Amino acid sequence: MRLRHVVFAVAVALTFANPVAEAQKPETGKWISLFNGKDLEGWTPKITGYALGENYGDTFRVEDGVIKVGYDKYPTFGGKFGHLFYKTPYSNYKLRIEYRFVGDQCKGGPGWAIRNSGVMIHCQDPKTMAKDQDFPVSIEVQFLGGPEIGKRSTGNLCTPGTNVVMDGKLITTHCINSTSDTLRGDQWVTIEVEAHGNGKIAHFVNGKKVIEYEKTQLDPNDSNGKKLLQDGHEKMISGGYLSLQAESHPIEFRKVEIMPLEE
């Protein structure tokens, strides 16, 4: 093999070996809009029971300059949990999203999913998801709308197929509430995430830090996490894909921005 061919082969191998680092180098330290305000360019849906890229019921669409999750074409929810994946994986970054819940929950949606959505960070590659898999192995930054009466925090942490460490202890509880205020109605909410690979990760709600954790890792006791481990993935998770969630309640996203950070 000629020298230039060897160099090219090595470069390709390195790119596939560390796609997260390669993807974020060009724009480190600058805010990048991941949503162009016109269409879903760069985004791919994955809905439970359907192949990657199949947007059942026009679940994810762009209208009036926002990404909308809608269920007007669903006869009933039927467990069709959806995730809209961005094309590029990231590891060290700041993420900023503006969202609001609207309307009524889809018929047949579970009670816990009323005004419930989120952004999944450090996601597994969507190409590795099973067709009937409900949620990607990931870290969920959970979005919850407040009830008319009572408390309900947002910016919470949930861990499908994963575990984290908080205050030096391994956390295996699926969801941990944040310290955020209860945010009611259809108001726009700003969520920010600051992630440093598998180091510290913090969630912010309207500028206030509400939860922090570290050492994101695959859960060997979860079937999907276990499968990734068996397929050769490292236990510790240092980055991955981003996805916006669809859990049966209509929601709108008008801003999705990321700032890659130095490692």
C-alpha positions, -999 to 999 in steps of 0.1 A, spaced: 0 0 0 14 34 -9 22 59 18 -6 83 10 -31 55 11 -18 44 45 -22 80 58 -57 82 44 -67 49 60 -53 60 94 -72 93 92 -105 74 85 -99 50 113 -93 79 138 -124 97 126 -146 66 133 -128 59 165 -136 93 180 -165 109 161 -175 131 190 -142 149 192 -139 153 154 -174 166 151 -170 195 176 -135 208 168 -144 234 141 -169 254 161 -155 251 197 -165 281 218 -192 294 195 -230 291 197 -244 271 168 -281 269 160 -291 233 153 -325 243 140 -328 265 109 -363 276 116 -376 263 83 -374 225 82 -359 194 99 -327 195 80 -301 176 101 -327 159 122 -340 123 120 -370 108 138 -371 74 155 -405 63 167 -412 31 186 -423 4 162 -410 22 131 -377 23 112 -352 51 118 -363 81 96 -400 72 94 -420 101 108 -452 83 117 -483 106 118 -461 136 110 -452 136 146 -423 160 142 -429 190 119 -419 227 115 -446 253 115 -445 290 123 -407 288 128 -408 262 156 -403 225 158 -437 210 168 -445 176 183 -481 170 172 -506 141 175 -536 153 154 -530 124 129 -529 98 157 -561 77 163 -545 69 197 -510 71 211 -504 34 213 -470 36 230 -454 54 200 -427 72 219 -406 94 196 -372 109 195 -358 134 170 -321 129 167 -296 156 156 -270 143 131 -238 152 151 -226 137 184 -211 159 210 -192 154 243 -182 188 259 -207 215 253 -233 240 265 -268 233 252 -297 258 252 -333 249 244 -365 269 246 -397 249 249 -434 252 258 -462 227 262 -494 233 243 -529 218 240 -541 184 253 -523 151 256 -529 125 228 -556 100 235 -542 69 250 -510 85 264 -499 74 299 -509 95 329 -473 103 338 -467 117 303 -490 147 306 -469 178 299 -439 156 299 -410 157 274 -373 163 274 -340 163 256 -319 132 256 -281 138 258 -252 114 255 -275 92 234 -266 59 218 -263 60 180 -299 59 168 -288 33 142 -281 9 171 -317 12 185 -340 -18 181 -372 -11 161 -394 -15 191 -372 2 216 -391 29 235 -361 51 246 -325 55 236 -298 46 261 -290 81 272 -292 108 299 -326 126 299 -330 162 308 -367 160 316 -391 187 308 -423 188 330 -452 213 329 -466 222 363 -502 213 373 -528 239 381 -523 232 418 -492 217 435 -455 214 428 -438 197 399 -402 205 390 -386 206 355 -351 201 343 -350 168 362 -326 139 355 -338 105 342 -315 76 332 -328 52 305 -302 24 304 -277 45 324 -265 54 358 -247 85 372 -228 95 403 -241 123 426 -222 134 457 -198 105 453 -226 79 452 -237 57 423 -274 66 416 -295 38 402 -329 55 408 -345 61 374 -355 98 379 -342 124 403 -361 157 408 -343 190 404 -347 220 426 -365 241 400 -396 262 405 -430 248 392 -437 263 358 -473 263 349 -493 269 317 -480 274 282 -451 297 291 -418 294 272 -390 279 294 -353 280 288 -333 249 297 -295 249 296 -272 220 300 -234 222 306 -217 189 299 -181 180 303 -179 145 288 -182 121 316 -172 147 341 -196 172 356 -230 178 340 -254 205 352 -290 215 343 -302 251 344 -338 263 343 -343 300 333 -307 306 343 -308 288 377 -287 257 383 -311 230 395 -291 197 395 -256 184 389 -240 149 385 -211 132 369 -196 98 357 -223 89 333 -222 52 325 -241 23 310 -263 3 334 -254 -34 331 -288 -43 348 -308 -26 320 -315 -48 289 -306 -20 264 -275 -9 284 -264 -45 288 -267 -50 250 -244 -21 243 -218 -35 268 -220 -69 251 -215 -52 217 -182 -37 229 -192 -2 241 -172 12 270 -191 14 303 -183 50 309 -202 74 286 -182 105 275 -206 118 248 -232 109 222 -261 122 202 -289 146 211 -326 139 207 -358 159 214 -385 138 229 -422 130 220 -441 113 249 -477 120 239 -482 156 249 -478 183 222 -448 205 227 -430 232 207 -392 240 205 -383 274 191 -346 274 199 -320 246 199 -284 259 202 -251 243 212 -217 257 221 -190 230 219 -164 234 246 -127 225 248 -121 191 264 
